[in-house]
Amino acid sequence: MLIQSFLDQCKTNPMSQTNVFVTNDDEILSDKFGYRLEEIVLDLMTKQQTITIGLSGGSLIDILVSILPRLQLPWARLRFFFVDERFVPFSSEDSTYAVYQAKLFRQLPLTDKNIIKIDPNLENVQVCAQDYQTKLEQLFDQQNQVRIFLVDSSDC
């Protein structure tokens, strides 16, 4: 199991930081990853107003489910978006948002403003992608924010 977290501080620091940790023990991975994420977020919150976190699907969901509810994070200042969402209804098990909503987001003190998602009710995938791009551009145009991308090994 490999988890990579990328901190991209484009507006305040053009350098990126990459952390790689490899283990076969999901519990150790989850704990180490979660507490490192908490440390990073809390440190960045002293300098930034908002932190956006890009989430992939796959095995990452179960790792986050096992650790995020135990973390003490400033949830109101976090924004989550999806890096590999599909143009399917949220009722589909292929929807990354739907899986996160069912398994994780319900356990966290989040509101709709914390989660940037596609609109699967738009007429086609092109319109949906343009709409999602606009939402992300608006989010990323905000000042004083850091972006963190979390992907699992099946996404690399």
C-alpha positions as CSV (number, residue, x, y, z in Angstrom):
1,M,0.0,0.0,0.0
2,L,1.4,3.4,-1.0
3,I,0.0,6.8,-0.1
4,Q,1.4,10.0,-1.5
5,S,0.4,13.4,-0.2
6,F,1.4,16.4,-2.2
7,L,1.5,19.8,-0.6
8,D,1.3,22.4,-3.3
9,Q,1.7,25.9,-2.0
10,C,1.5,27.6,-5.3
11,K,0.6,31.1,-4.1
12,T,3.0,31.3,-1.1
13,N,5.7,28.8,-2.0
14,P,6.4,27.5,-5.5
15,M,8.2,24.5,-4.0
16,S,6.2,21.3,-3.4
17,Q,6.8,18.8,-0.6
18,T,6.2,15.1,-1.2
19,N,6.0,12.5,1.5
20,V,6.1,8.8,0.7
21,F,5.5,6.0,3.2
22,V,5.2,2.3,2.2
23,T,3.8,-0.5,4.4
24,N,1.7,-3.6,4.1
25,D,-0.1,-3.0,7.4
26,D,-3.3,-0.9,6.7
27,E,-3.7,0.0,10.4
28,I,-0.2,1.3,10.7
29,L,-0.5,3.2,7.4
30,S,-3.8,4.7,8.4
31,D,-2.5,5.9,11.8
32,K,0.8,7.3,10.5
33,F,-0.9,8.9,7.5
34,G,-3.7,10.4,9.5
35,Y,-1.6,11.9,12.2
36,R,0.9,13.3,9.7
37,L,-2.0,14.9,7.8
38,E,-3.3,16.4,11.1
39,E,0.2,17.8,11.8
40,I,0.5,19.3,8.4
41,V,-3.0,20.8,8.4
42,L,-2.7,22.3,11.9
43,D,0.7,23.8,11.0
44,L,-0.6,25.3,7.8
45,M,-3.7,26.7,9.5
46,T,-1.5,29.1,11.4
47,K,-0.6,30.7,8.0
48,Q,-3.6,29.9,5.7
49,Q,-7.3,30.5,5.8
50,T,-8.4,27.5,3.8
51,I,-6.9,24.2,2.9
52,T,-8.3,22.3,-0.1
53,I,-7.9,18.5,-0.2
54,G,-8.2,16.6,-3.4
55,L,-9.5,13.0,-2.8
56,S,-9.3,10.0,-5.0
57,G,-11.4,6.9,-4.7
58,G,-10.1,3.3,-4.3
59,S,-8.5,2.1,-1.1
60,L,-7.9,5.7,0.1
61,I,-11.5,5.9,1.3
62,D,-11.1,3.1,3.8
63,I,-7.9,4.5,5.1
64,L,-9.4,7.9,5.7
65,V,-12.6,6.4,7.2
66,S,-10.4,4.7,9.8
67,I,-8.5,7.8,10.9
68,L,-10.2,11.1,9.9
69,P,-13.0,10.9,12.5
70,R,-10.4,10.7,15.2
71,L,-8.5,13.8,14.2
72,Q,-8.9,17.2,15.7
73,L,-9.0,19.3,12.5
74,P,-10.6,22.8,11.8
75,W,-13.3,21.2,9.7
76,A,-15.0,24.5,8.8
77,R,-11.7,25.7,7.1
78,L,-11.2,22.6,5.0
79,R,-12.6,22.0,1.4
80,F,-12.7,18.6,-0.2
81,F,-12.9,17.9,-3.9
82,F,-12.6,14.8,-6.1
83,V,-9.7,14.2,-8.5
84,D,-11.3,11.1,-10.2
85,E,-15.0,11.5,-10.1
86,R,-17.2,9.9,-12.8
87,F,-20.2,11.3,-14.5
88,V,-22.7,9.0,-12.8
89,P,-25.7,9.7,-10.5
90,F,-24.8,9.9,-6.8
91,S,-26.9,6.8,-6.3
92,S,-24.3,4.8,-8.3
93,E,-21.6,2.9,-6.4
94,D,-19.2,4.2,-9.1
95,S,-19.6,7.8,-7.7
96,T,-16.6,8.7,-5.7
97,Y,-18.6,11.4,-3.9
98,A,-21.3,9.0,-3.0
99,V,-18.9,6.5,-1.5
100,Y,-17.2,9.3,0.6
101,Q,-20.6,10.6,1.6
102,A,-21.8,7.1,2.8
103,K,-18.6,6.0,4.5
104,L,-16.9,9.2,5.7
105,F,-18.5,12.6,5.4
106,R,-21.5,11.7,7.5
107,Q,-19.1,11.1,10.4
108,L,-17.5,14.5,10.2
109,P,-18.8,18.0,11.0
110,L,-19.0,19.1,7.4
111,T,-21.5,21.2,5.5
112,D,-22.2,21.4,1.8
113,K,-19.7,24.3,1.5
114,N,-16.9,21.9,2.6
115,I,-17.4,19.6,-0.3
116,I,-17.0,20.5,-4.0
117,K,-18.7,18.0,-6.2
118,I,-19.9,17.5,-9.7
119,D,-23.5,18.1,-10.7
120,P,-24.5,14.7,-12.2
121,N,-27.9,16.1,-13.3
122,L,-26.4,18.2,-16.0
123,E,-27.2,17.2,-19.6
124,N,-23.8,15.6,-20.6
125,V,-20.3,14.9,-19.4
126,Q,-18.8,18.0,-21.2
127,V,-21.2,20.4,-19.5
128,C,-20.6,18.7,-16.2
129,A,-16.8,18.9,-16.6
130,Q,-17.0,22.6,-17.5
131,D,-19.2,23.2,-14.5
132,Y,-16.9,21.3,-12.1
133,Q,-13.9,23.1,-13.6
134,T,-15.5,26.5,-12.9
135,K,-16.2,25.5,-9.3
136,L,-12.6,24.4,-8.8
137,E,-11.2,27.6,-10.4
138,Q,-13.4,29.7,-8.1
139,L,-12.1,27.7,-5.1
140,F,-8.5,27.8,-6.2
141,D,-8.7,31.6,-6.9
142,Q,-9.2,32.3,-3.2
143,Q,-6.3,33.8,-1.4
144,N,-4.4,32.2,1.5
145,Q,-5.0,28.6,0.7
146,V,-3.0,25.4,0.3
147,R,-3.8,22.4,-1.8
148,I,-3.2,18.8,-0.7
149,F,-3.8,15.9,-3.1
150,L,-4.3,12.5,-1.6
151,V,-4.2,9.5,-4.0
152,D,-3.7,5.8,-3.4
153,S,-1.3,3.5,-5.2
154,S,-3.9,2.4,-7.8
155,D,-4.1,6.0,-8.9
156,C,-0.3,6.5,-9.4
